[in-house]
Amino acid sequence: MGARYAGKQWKLEGAAFNLSFSNQIVYVNTPPVYYKNLGKTSRRGIETRTGYAFERGGALAGLRADATYAYYQGHEKQGVYSTNEVPFYSRHTDSEGLLYAAPGF
């Protein structure tokens, strides 16, 4: 479930999710490299994004700032590792950026 807003200068997005997998397979990138069957897993979290475009006539005309944040939680639901977190993911991720569009482009 999510929501999105787009105004003259601001753009905002947000989403929440709750997923269940019946047979998740993950890639294990440690020697020896292999695929691991985790079985049943659940994942839940949120994702957000915000962006701001500076005024066209101002000193920062053409500049846009963006930021994202995601919180993620996943658990194995069966087997010897039941209730353990799903391996190989980051619980918190974020990004920030600036974009400049030169006038006339």
C-alpha positions as CSV (number, residue, x, y, z in Angstrom):
1,M,0.0,0.0,0.0
2,G,1.4,3.4,-0.8
3,A,0.7,7.1,-1.5
4,R,2.2,9.7,-3.8
5,Y,2.1,13.5,-3.9
6,A,3.4,15.7,-6.7
7,G,3.3,19.5,-6.1
8,K,4.9,22.3,-7.9
9,Q,8.3,21.8,-6.2
10,W,7.8,18.8,-3.8
11,K,7.4,15.2,-4.7
12,L,6.7,12.7,-1.9
13,E,6.2,8.9,-2.0
14,G,5.7,6.3,0.7
15,A,4.8,2.6,0.7
16,A,4.4,-0.1,3.3
17,F,4.6,-3.8,2.4
18,N,4.1,-7.2,4.1
19,L,5.0,-10.2,1.9
20,S,5.1,-13.9,2.4
21,F,7.1,-16.4,0.3
22,S,6.5,-20.1,0.2
23,N,9.8,-21.2,-1.1
24,Q,12.5,-18.4,-1.1
25,I,15.9,-19.1,-2.7
26,V,18.9,-16.8,-2.0
27,Y,22.2,-16.5,-3.7
28,V,25.2,-17.1,-1.3
29,N,28.2,-15.1,-2.6
30,T,30.8,-16.7,-0.4
31,P,33.1,-19.5,-1.5
32,P,31.9,-21.9,-2.5
33,V,29.2,-19.9,-4.2
34,Y,25.8,-21.6,-4.2
35,Y,22.0,-21.1,-3.9
36,K,20.3,-21.8,-0.6
37,N,16.6,-22.8,-0.2
38,L,15.2,-20.9,2.8
39,G,11.6,-22.3,2.5
40,K,8.9,-20.1,3.9
41,T,9.8,-16.5,4.7
42,S,8.1,-13.2,5.5
43,R,9.2,-9.7,4.7
44,R,7.8,-6.4,5.8
45,G,8.9,-2.8,5.7
46,I,8.5,0.7,4.4
47,E,10.0,2.7,1.5
48,T,10.0,6.5,1.2
49,R,11.2,9.1,-1.3
50,T,11.2,12.8,-1.3
51,G,12.3,15.3,-4.0
52,Y,12.5,19.1,-4.1
53,A,13.0,21.2,-7.2
54,F,14.3,24.7,-6.5
55,E,12.5,27.7,-8.0
56,R,13.2,28.3,-11.7
57,G,14.0,32.0,-11.2
58,G,16.2,31.6,-8.1
59,A,19.9,31.3,-7.6
60,L,19.6,27.5,-7.6
61,A,17.4,27.3,-10.7
62,G,17.7,23.9,-12.4
63,L,18.8,22.0,-9.2
64,R,16.8,19.2,-7.7
65,A,17.5,17.4,-4.4
66,D,16.3,13.8,-3.9
67,A,16.4,11.4,-0.9
68,T,15.2,7.9,-0.3
69,Y,15.0,5.7,2.8
70,A,13.9,2.1,3.2
71,Y,13.4,-0.1,6.3
72,Y,13.2,-3.8,5.7
73,Q,12.7,-6.8,8.0
74,G,12.6,-10.4,6.9
75,H,12.4,-13.7,8.8
76,E,12.6,-17.4,8.0
77,K,9.4,-19.2,9.0
78,Q,10.4,-22.9,9.0
79,G,13.2,-25.3,9.7
80,V,16.1,-25.1,12.1
81,Y,16.6,-21.4,11.4
82,S,13.0,-20.5,12.0
83,T,12.6,-16.9,13.3
84,N,16.1,-16.0,12.1
85,E,16.5,-13.0,9.9
86,V,16.7,-13.6,6.2
87,P,20.4,-13.4,5.2
88,F,22.1,-11.1,2.8
89,Y,20.0,-7.9,3.0
90,S,20.4,-4.5,4.6
91,R,17.8,-3.5,7.2
92,H,18.2,0.2,6.6
93,T,19.1,1.7,3.2
94,D,19.2,5.3,2.0
95,S,20.4,7.5,-0.8
96,E,20.7,11.2,-1.4
97,G,21.4,13.0,-4.6
98,L,21.4,16.3,-6.5
99,L,20.5,16.7,-10.2
100,Y,21.2,19.8,-12.2
101,A,19.4,20.5,-15.5
102,A,21.0,23.3,-17.5
103,P,18.5,25.8,-19.0
104,G,17.4,24.9,-22.5
105,F,17.8,21.1,-22.0
